[in-house]
Amino acid sequence: MQASRARLFKEYKEVQREKTADPDIQLVCDDSNIFKWTALVKGPSETPYDGGVFQLAFSVPEQYPLQPPQVRFLTKIFHPNVHFKTGEICLDILKNAWSPAWTLQSVCRAIIALMAHPEADSPLNCDSGNLLRSGDTRGYQSMARMYTRLAAMPKKG
């Protein structure tokens, strides 16, 4: 547990130092628990998520970095690799392809990349996956854009 705490403190310091280096990601550690983090990630440009800001919740295990953090979307998102109700993310690095070389920041980067390049063959959201697999890219993009507008964009007025 000491090793995981030390690693998380190191990552926390890096995040503080590089706040302006990555404008697409804002990682914040819970004030009272170093094992709980949240992140705000910007939707990648030229995707239906462009203009949206999505909140992620990180739950870091005591065996970190030997085990991956649990990450889920708190913001509703229409994406084949994200469970619509729970926000669970299907991403290999959060499961069997985890390496201690990954950081919370690089996990956010990987999630942004997944947003831009969905994997329709391993869907957690079958509706979204089926639209893409059947070739209805337009239908998928319009649903994803609609949910981005509803859930991930600041309300005007």
C-alpha positions in Angstrom: 0.0 0.0 0.0 2.9 2.4 0.7 4.2 1.8 -2.8 0.9 2.7 -4.4 0.5 5.8 -2.2 4.0 6.9 -3.2 3.2 6.3 -6.8 0.0 8.3 -6.6 1.7 11.2 -4.8 4.2 11.2 -7.6 1.5 11.3 -10.2 -0.4 14.0 -8.3 2.8 16.2 -8.3 3.2 15.6 -12.1 -0.4 16.5 -12.7 0.0 19.8 -10.7 3.2 20.6 -12.6 1.7 19.9 -16.1 -1.7 21.4 -15.7 -1.3 23.5 -18.8 0.6 20.9 -20.8 -2.5 18.9 -21.6 -5.5 21.1 -22.1 -7.8 18.1 -23.0 -7.5 16.5 -19.5 -8.1 17.8 -16.0 -7.3 15.2 -13.4 -8.2 15.9 -9.8 -7.5 13.9 -6.7 -10.1 13.7 -3.9 -9.0 15.9 -1.0 -9.4 13.2 1.6 -8.6 10.0 -0.4 -5.6 9.6 -2.7 -7.2 6.4 -4.2 -10.2 8.4 -5.6 -9.8 10.7 -8.6 -12.0 12.4 -11.1 -11.1 13.6 -14.5 -12.7 16.0 -17.0 -11.8 15.0 -20.6 -12.6 17.0 -23.7 -14.3 15.1 -26.5 -11.9 14.6 -29.4 -12.3 17.0 -32.4 -13.9 15.7 -35.6 -16.0 13.2 -33.6 -19.6 13.3 -32.4 -18.1 14.1 -28.9 -16.4 17.3 -30.0 -17.3 20.2 -27.8 -18.3 17.9 -24.9 -16.6 17.6 -21.5 -16.9 14.2 -20.0 -16.4 13.4 -16.3 -14.6 10.1 -15.4 -14.4 8.5 -11.9 -11.2 6.7 -10.9 -11.1 4.1 -8.2 -7.5 3.1 -7.6 -6.8 -0.3 -6.0 -4.2 -0.6 -3.2 -2.1 -2.8 -5.5 -1.7 0.1 -8.0 0.3 0.3 -10.2 0.5 -3.5 -10.4 -3.3 -3.6 -10.9 -5.3 -1.1 -13.1 -7.6 1.5 -11.7 -11.3 1.1 -12.2 -12.5 3.9 -14.4 -16.0 4.8 -15.5 -17.9 7.6 -17.2 -20.0 9.7 -14.9 -21.3 11.7 -17.9 -23.8 9.8 -20.1 -22.2 8.9 -23.4 -23.5 6.9 -26.4 -20.4 4.8 -27.4 -20.1 1.1 -28.2 -17.4 0.5 -25.6 -19.1 2.3 -22.7 -22.1 0.8 -20.8 -24.9 3.3 -21.1 -26.2 2.9 -17.5 -23.1 2.2 -15.4 -20.4 4.1 -17.4 -18.2 1.0 -17.4 -15.5 1.2 -20.1 -14.4 -1.8 -22.2 -10.7 -1.0 -22.8 -7.9 -3.6 -22.9 -5.5 -1.6 -20.8 -8.0 -1.5 -18.0 -8.3 -5.2 -18.1 -5.8 -7.8 -19.4 -3.3 -5.4 -21.2 -2.5 -3.3 -18.1 1.1 -2.4 -17.4 2.5 -0.5 -14.4 4.0 1.9 -17.0 0.5 3.4 -17.5 -0.4 6.5 -15.4 -3.8 7.9 -14.7 -3.0 10.7 -17.2 -2.1 8.1 -19.9 -5.3 6.2 -19.1 -7.3 9.4 -19.9 -5.4 9.7 -23.1 -6.3 6.1 -24.1 -10.0 6.8 -23.2 -9.9 9.9 -25.5 -8.4 7.7 -28.3 -11.1 5.1 -27.7 -13.7 7.9 -28.0 -12.3 8.8 -31.4 -11.9 5.1 -32.6 -14.7 3.0 -31.2 -14.4 -0.8 -31.3 -17.8 -2.0 -32.4 -16.8 -5.7 -32.2 -16.7 -5.7 -28.4 -19.7 -3.5 -27.4 -20.9 -2.8 -23.9 -23.6 -0.6 -25.6 -25.2 -3.0 -28.1 -27.4 -0.3 -29.7 -24.3 1.8 -30.5 -22.2 -1.2 -31.6 -25.0 -2.5 -33.8 -25.4 0.8 -35.6 -21.6 0.8 -36.4 -21.5 -2.9 -37.3 -24.4 -2.5 -39.7 -22.7 0.4 -41.4 -25.1 3.1 -40.1 -22.3 5.5 -39.2 -24.7 8.4 -39.7 -27.2 7.0 -37.2 -24.4 6.3 -34.6 -23.0 9.8 -35.0 -26.3 11.5 -34.7 -27.2 9.6 -31.5 -23.7 10.2 -30.0 -23.9 14.0 -30.9 -27.4 14.2 -29.3 -26.2 12.6 -26.0 -23.1 14.8 -26.1 -25.3 17.9 -26.4 -27.7 16.7 -23.7 -25.1 15.5 -21.1 -21.6 16.9 -21.8 -22.1 20.4 -23.0 -22.6 23.4 -20.7 -26.2 24.7 -20.7 -26.6 28.1 -22.2 -28.7 30.8 -20.5 
